[in-house]
Amino acid sequence: MRQLLSGTTASRGMALGRARLVQPNRYQVDTRPLGEDEVDNELARLHRALDAARQELRELRGKLHGALAREVNEFIDAHSLLLDDAELLRGLDDMVRIGHYRAGAALKKQRDRLAAVFEAMDDPYLRSRKEDIDQVISRVVSALQRQTSAEERKLAARVGEILVADTIAPADMAHLAGHGLLGVIASSGSPYSHSAILARSLDLPMLVGTRDALSTIHDDDLILLDAERGETVVHPTAQDLSRYRAWQRESAQEGRRLASLANAPTRTRDGVGIRLLANAESTADVATARARGADGVGLYRTEFLFLRHKGLPSEDEQFIAYRDLVMGMGGMPVTIRTLDLGADKADAAGLVLRGEDNPALGVRGVRLSLRYPAVFTTQIRAILRAACYGPVRVLVPMVTQPDELIAVRTLFKLARQDLKRENVDLPEKLPLGAMIEVPAAAINVRALLEHADFLAIGTNDLAQYVLAADRGNDALENIYNPLQPALLRLIAHVISAGRRADKPVSLCGEIGGDVKFTALLLALGLCEFSMHPSQLLHVRDRLAMLDHAELRRYAPRLIRARTHEDAEALLAAISETMQG
């Protein structure tokens, strides 16, 4: 029976696939007692679910190979043993046959009883195995609750999976995306979370805030994820499938049209040239950026090199990575951001910091680099060496006050002197910029501009700090909004200060690649956007529809907006005017 669930679009697109629930922790069970004539059918239903769960584990084991298999097979074996545990099975049978429990209620009661036993154990390791009970029972419950028709099973066998979860970690999403994941439906979360940002970069449709997803959708249900409309269709009809096929045709046609813009100049409708740069963290990002006609790399995240490395990467290892980046852009300018880690990730990178109650407001970014000058100098030397292979700029994260930039310049000067004594080729000039993501830096930007050659506005963190709102917290969705007047005024202030100082200002936050905000940023005076490579053609296409001079006339009204609703209404009116 067709069901429609509403959610908030985090990443646009559509997908048709079978649902895969992630550890559903809600047991919605029928507690009515069984009639005597229902017992045998209910036992058969329970055993079919147990068999289905066993088969899933066998299939999962068969799909895993190499190191991943060695790591995961221990858990598969433990779960398989639980599913064959004589006491567990006898207890379930007795509850159905003697206690007249329905299968779901019996599973829940067994789960609660065993969980209590494990929780009472003194050994921390044995106590932690309660998670195995939860996961095994969840798997059986999912098998029990499936309501898939024979026709749907035939279609579902030919399509991939759509993940249905409360939340999903970015690392899990990245792994699953490489194994054919079609889309994500989350019952909580925010469109501005890290997972949502990753979904957009992967072109993976995603809905968040789909409140009833885990209680309504069951494993293997055929679902149509429509992140264009912000809805999920469970058991889609022929009409729904026809709409999906039409979207596929239109999407393919639009993709071909956008591809033709790869080598087109980036200009507004009235002929103003705009620089489109790419945010990158891998060679694949760099290749995509160049293929789509980026004007350079506006933000290269070096911390990924540290996090993927066991211990601290050496100078030569960093040099090779930065050199390949510079050469990969074929003469286009590259902006390398220095290490941007906090105490919450420093240990993983080989740096040891005392635990901090609030790492977001702690020793992170340039604060961490200056705390470890030897580690920072190694990175500086690698950047200086790589800068001989093409134009490079250096971006310093989490700058709060001028003395931090002064200290960084001093370290670059000392490293340059040492390399010169070693007869290493060095670039004549290496522009040093400040990332504006701390409110104090935005407010006092004129003082920073005395020591910075360029600025890059990091709106993701700037918005969090200005609004005191975690972007991943869906309860604060009404507060964390890029159209909040306080944030707009700070962005406009930084852009204006850079223009008066005749120094470039780019914006590398998430809104830079979101076409919903392109007109807004253009109105505020931004002429240099930096974004994930996947968004370059979309933004170039949008800019060609906008009149720069006309938008600039709206800037005073946008900055004077009293609420984000006022700014949103004005932006909608501007967009309508442009389209007209």
LOROKE-568227 format. One line per 8 residues: number of its first residue (from 0); their letters; for each residue x, y, z of C-alpha. Coordinates in steps of 0.1 Angstrom, whole numbers, plus 5000, padded with zeros to 4 digits. Example, Ala and Ser with C-alpha at 12.3 -4.5 7.8 and 13.67 -1.06 7.14 Angstrom:
BEGIN
0	as	5123,4955,5078  5137,4989,5071 .
***
This chain:
BEGIN
0	mrqllsgt	5000,5000,5000  5015,5034,4989  5027,5056,5017  5041,5092,5015  5067,5105,5040  5079,5141,5041  5114,5153,5048  5139,5181,5042 .
8	tasrgmal	5161,5180,5011  5197,5178,5020  5210,5168,4986  5188,5170,4955  5180,5141,4931  5159,5110,4929  5165,5073,4935  5145,5041,4932 .
16	grarlvqp	5157,5012,4953  5151,4988,4981  5153,5000,5017  5181,4990,5040  5175,4999,5076  5205,5006,5098  5200,4990,5132  5164,5000,5138 .
24	nryqvdtr	5162,5005,5175  5124,5009,5177  5104,4978,5184  5068,4986,5175  5052,4953,5184  5017,4940,5185  5011,4931,5222  4977,4914,5217 .
32	plgedevd	4978,4878,5229  4976,4851,5202  4946,4830,5198  4952,4792,5201  4945,4788,5164  4972,4814,5155  5001,4798,5173  5014,4775,5145 .
40	nelarlhr	5013,4803,5119  5031,4827,5142  5058,4802,5150  5063,4796,5112  5065,4834,5107  5091,4837,5134  5113,4808,5120  5111,4823,5085 .
48	aldaarqe	5125,4856,5099  5153,4838,5118  5162,4819,5086  5162,4851,5066  5185,4867,5091  5209,4837,5090  5209,4839,5052  5217,4877,5053 .
56	lrelrgkl	5248,4869,5074  5259,4842,5051  5256,4865,5021  5274,4893,5039  5303,4869,5047  5305,4859,5010  5308,4895,4999  5337,4905,5021 .
64	hgalarev	5373,4900,5011  5408,4908,5024  5414,4930,5054  5378,4940,5057  5367,4903,5059  5393,4896,5086  5380,4926,5106  5343,4920,5103 .
72	nefidahs	5340,4882,5102  5345,4879,5139  5312,4899,5144  5294,4879,5117  5304,4847,5135  5292,4860,5169  5259,4870,5154  5255,4837,5136 .
80	lllddael	5261,4818,5169  5235,4839,5186  5209,4831,5159  5216,4794,5165  5217,4796,5203  5195,4768,5217  5184,4788,5248  5175,4818,5228 .
88	lrglddmv	5155,4798,5203  5138,4777,5229  5128,4808,5249  5113,4824,5218  5093,4792,5209  5080,4789,5245  5069,4825,5246  5049,4820,5214 .
96	righyrag	5036,4785,5221  5030,4787,5258  5028,4825,5265  5009,4832,5233  5032,4861,5225  5033,4874,5189  5067,4870,5173  5077,4907,5175 .
104	aalkkqrd	5067,4909,5212  5086,4876,5219  5118,4890,5203  5115,4923,5222  5111,4904,5256  5141,4882,5248  5161,4911,5238  5153,4930,5271 .
112	rlaavfea	5160,4899,5292  5194,4892,5276  5204,4928,5276  5197,4930,5314  5219,4899,5319  5248,4915,5299  5244,4949,5316  5248,4932,5351 .
120	mddpylrs	5281,4916,5342  5313,4930,5359  5336,4925,5329  5334,4956,5306  5341,4936,5275  5313,4911,5282  5290,4940,5291  5297,4956,5258 .
128	rkedidqv	5285,4925,5239  5250,4937,5246  5253,4955,5213  5255,4921,5196  5221,4912,5211  5206,4945,5199  5220,4940,5164  5209,4904,5160 .
136	isrvvsal	5174,4910,5173  5171,4941,5151  5180,4920,5121  5153,4894,5129  5128,4921,5136  5135,4937,5102  5131,4904,5085  5098,4898,5104 .
144	qrqtsaee	5084,4932,5094  5090,4931,5057  5059,4937,5037  5073,4934,5002  5051,4920,4974  5064,4894,4949  5062,4920,4921  5082,4945,4942 .
152	rklaarvg	5108,4918,4951  5114,4912,4913  5119,4949,4907  5140,4954,4939  5164,4926,4928  5173,4948,4898  5180,4980,4918  5204,4990,4945 .
160	eilvadti	5198,5001,4981  5186,5032,4998  5199,5036,5034  5172,5044,5060  5187,5055,5094  5184,5079,5122  5217,5094,5112  5247,5083,5092 .
168	apadmahl	5284,5092,5098  5302,5108,5068  5328,5079,5068  5301,5053,5066  5284,5072,5038  5317,5075,5018  5323,5038,5022  5287,5028,5012 .
176	aghgllgv	5287,5052,4982  5317,5033,4968  5296,5001,4970  5265,5012,4951  5245,5032,4976  5217,5050,4958  5205,5075,4984  5199,5082,5021 .
184	iassgspy	5168,5089,5042  5176,5101,5077  5149,5105,5104  5169,5133,5120  5198,5156,5110  5202,5189,5092  5208,5200,5056  5240,5217,5068 .
192	shsailar	5255,5187,5086  5288,5171,5074  5269,5141,5061  5246,5163,5041  5276,5182,5026  5292,5149,5017  5260,5137,5001  5259,5168,4978 .
200	sldlpmlv	5295,5163,4968  5288,5127,4960  5257,5136,4940  5238,5113,4964  5201,5122,4970  5194,5126,5007  5165,5136,5029  5168,5145,5065 .
208	gtrdalst	5141,5150,5092  5119,5122,5078  5105,5116,5112  5085,5084,5106  5110,5067,5083  5123,5040,5107  5088,5031,5120  5071,5031,5086 .
216	ihdddlil	5097,5016,5062  5109,4980,5065  5139,4963,5050  5135,4954,5013  5105,4977,5008  5106,4993,4974  5109,5031,4979  5112,5061,4956 .
224	ldaerget	5134,5088,4972  5124,5121,4958  5148,5147,4971  5135,5172,4945  5101,5174,4962  5113,5164,4997  5094,5132,5000  5097,5094,5001 .
232	vvhptaqd	5072,5071,4984  5070,5037,5000  5055,5010,4977  5054,5035,4947  5027,5032,4921  5030,5030,4883  5024,5067,4882  5053,5073,4907 .
240	lsryrawq	5076,5052,4886  5066,5071,4854  5075,5103,4872  5108,5089,4882  5116,5078,4846  5107,5113,4833  5131,5128,4859  5158,5105,4847 .
248	resaqegr	5154,5116,4811  5154,5153,4821  5184,5149,4844  5204,5132,4816  5195,5160,4792  5204,5186,4818  5237,5168,4825  5247,5170,4788 .
256	rlaslana	5238,5208,4787  5259,5215,4818  5288,5195,4804  5290,5219,4775  5298,5247,4800  5331,5230,4811  5353,5253,4790  5330,5283,4789 .
264	ptrtrdgv	5340,5316,4806  5323,5324,4839  5304,5356,4833  5272,5372,4846  5245,5382,4823  5259,5417,4821  5294,5405,4813  5311,5407,4846 .
272	girllana	5338,5380,4850  5337,5359,4881  5364,5335,4894  5352,5300,4902  5377,5280,4923  5375,5244,4937  5377,5230,4972  5398,5199,4970 .
280	estadvat	5413,5172,4992  5422,5144,4967  5437,5139,4933  5403,5130,4920  5389,5164,4932  5418,5181,4914  5412,5162,4881  5374,5170,4883 .
288	arargadg	5382,5207,4890  5404,5210,4860  5380,5191,4837  5352,5214,4846  5372,5246,4840  5379,5258,4875  5401,5289,4877  5422,5272,4904 .
296	vglyrtef	5420,5256,4938  5406,5279,4964  5410,5255,4993  5432,5224,4996  5426,5206,5029  5459,5193,5041  5446,5177,5073  5434,5147,5052 .
304	lflrhkgl	5470,5139,5045  5477,5138,5082  5446,5118,5091  5452,5091,5065  5488,5087,5076  5500,5065,5105  5518,5091,5125  5530,5124,5112 .
312	psedeqfi	5538,5126,5074  5573,5135,5066  5584,5166,5047  5590,5146,5016  5556,5129,5018  5539,5163,5021  5560,5178,4994  5550,5151,4969 .
320	ayrdlvmg	5513,5156,4977  5515,5193,4973  5537,5192,4942  5513,5167,4925  5484,5191,4934  5502,5221,4919  5512,5202,4887  5477,5187,4885 .
328	mggmpvti	5462,5222,4880  5485,5229,4851  5495,5264,4860  5463,5275,4876  5467,5290,4911  5464,5267,4941  5455,5277,4977  5469,5253,5003 .
336	rtldlgad	5453,5256,5037  5477,5248,5066  5468,5221,5091  5433,5225,5104  5428,5201,5132  5415,5204,5168  5421,5183,5199  5392,5160,5189 .
344	kadaaglv	5413,5148,5159  5449,5157,5169  5456,5123,5184  5447,5105,5151  5472,5127,5133  5500,5119,5157  5497,5150,5179  5489,5147,5216 .
352	lrgednpa	5468,5173,5233  5451,5173,5266  5415,5165,5262  5393,5196,5258  5357,5199,5270  5349,5220,5238  5374,5213,5210  5354,5236,5186 .
360	lgvrgvrl	5365,5265,5208  5399,5251,5217  5434,5246,5203  5426,5241,5166  5437,5255,5133  5466,5280,5135  5465,5277,5173  5475,5240,5170 .
368	slrypavf	5502,5248,5144  5518,5274,5166  5516,5251,5196  5538,5226,5176  5562,5248,5156  5584,5219,5146  5555,5200,5130  5543,5233,5114 .
376	ttqirail	5577,5241,5100  5578,5207,5083  5546,5215,5065  5559,5250,5057  5591,5236,5041  5571,5212,5020  5548,5239,5008  5577,5262,4999 .
384	raacygpv	5594,5234,4979  5561,5226,4960  5555,5263,4952  5583,5262,4927  5561,5240,4904  5533,5266,4899  5515,5295,4916  5507,5288,4952 .
392	rvlvpmvt	5489,5307,4980  5489,5297,5017  5457,5300,5037  5459,5300,5075  5428,5286,5093  5411,5298,5126  5429,5332,5126  5416,5353,5155 .
400	qpdeliav	5441,5382,5158  5470,5398,5138  5498,5383,5160  5490,5348,5147  5496,5359,5111  5528,5377,5122  5540,5345,5139  5532,5324,5108 .
408	rtlfklar	5551,5349,5086  5581,5346,5109  5581,5308,5106  5579,5310,5068  5608,5335,5068  5629,5312,5089  5621,5281,5068  5629,5301,5036 .
416	qdlkrenv	5663,5310,5050  5671,5274,5060  5660,5261,5026  5681,5287,5008  5712,5276,5028  5704,5241,5015  5704,5254,4979  5667,5244,4975 .
424	dlpeklpl	5648,5262,4947  5622,5286,4962  5593,5307,4948  5599,5344,4946  5566,5352,4963  5542,5332,4984  5509,5351,4993  5497,5345,5028 .
432	gamievpa	5460,5347,5035  5437,5345,5065  5406,5323,5068  5378,5344,5082  5357,5320,5103  5360,5335,5138  5336,5364,5145  5365,5384,5160 .
440	aainvral	5385,5381,5127  5355,5393,5107  5348,5423,5129  5385,5433,5131  5392,5423,5095  5409,5456,5087  5437,5449,5112  5442,5414,5097 .
448	lehadfla	5444,5429,5062  5476,5448,5073  5493,5413,5074  5473,5392,5050  5476,5392,5012  5441,5378,5007  5411,5365,5026  5389,5334,5024 .
456	igtndlaq	5355,5334,5043  5347,5301,5058  5310,5304,5063  5304,5269,5077  5322,5277,5110  5316,5314,5109  5278,5308,5109  5282,5283,5138 .
464	yvlaadrg	5302,5308,5159  5281,5338,5151  5248,5320,5157  5260,5298,5186  5243,5269,5167  5256,5235,5157  5249,5230,5120  5243,5193,5125 .
472	ndaleniy	5216,5198,5152  5182,5196,5135  5166,5212,5166  5184,5244,5157  5174,5244,5120  5155,5277,5124  5186,5294,5139  5214,5279,5118 .
480	nplqpall	5204,5296,5085  5229,5312,5061  5204,5341,5056  5206,5353,5092  5211,5391,5090  5240,5391,5115  5259,5366,5092  5250,5386,5060 .
488	rliahvis	5263,5418,5076  5296,5402,5086  5301,5387,5051  5294,5420,5035  5318,5438,5059  5346,5414,5051  5341,5416,5013  5339,5454,5015 .
496	agrradkp	5371,5457,5036  5390,5435,5012  5378,5455,4982  5389,5488,4999  5423,5472,5007  5426,5460,4971  5430,5424,4983  5411,5394,4969 .
504	vslcgeig	5383,5379,4990  5369,5344,4983  5342,5324,5000  5349,5287,5005  5320,5277,5027  5292,5254,5017  5269,5282,5005  5295,5291,4978 .
512	gdvkftal	5285,5260,4958  5248,5263,4965  5230,5279,4936  5202,5291,4961  5227,5316,4974  5246,5326,4943  5225,5357,4937  5229,5367,4974 .
520	llalglce	5266,5365,4974  5269,5383,4941  5247,5411,4956  5270,5413,4986  5300,5419,4963  5316,5385,4961  5336,5379,4929  5355,5348,4939 .
528	fsmhpsql	5337,5316,4948  5353,5283,4959  5333,5251,4961  5333,5213,4957  5342,5205,4920  5308,5188,4915  5291,5222,4919  5312,5243,4894 .
536	lhvrdrla	5290,5239,4864  5258,5245,4883  5271,5278,4897  5286,5289,4863  5252,5282,4847  5234,5302,4875  5258,5332,4872  5251,5335,4835 .
544	mldhaelr	5214,5342,4844  5222,5370,4869  5227,5407,4863  5256,5418,4885  5249,5456,4885  5212,5451,4893  5220,5427,4921  5245,5451,4937 .
552	ryaprlir	5217,5476,4940  5199,5452,4963  5228,5449,4987  5217,5477,5012  5182,5461,5015  5197,5427,5021  5220,5439,5048  5192,5458,5065 .
560	arthedae	5170,5427,5067  5157,5422,5103  5151,5384,5101  5162,5356,5079  5126,5353,5067  5128,5389,5055  5161,5381,5037  5146,5350,5022 .
568	allaaise	5116,5368,5009  5138,5395,4993  5160,5370,4977  5130,5352,4963  5118,5385,4948  5152,5391,4933  5154,5357,4917  5119,5362,4902 .
576	tmqg	5130,5395,4888  5161,5380,4872  5141,5352,4857  5116,5377,4843 .
***
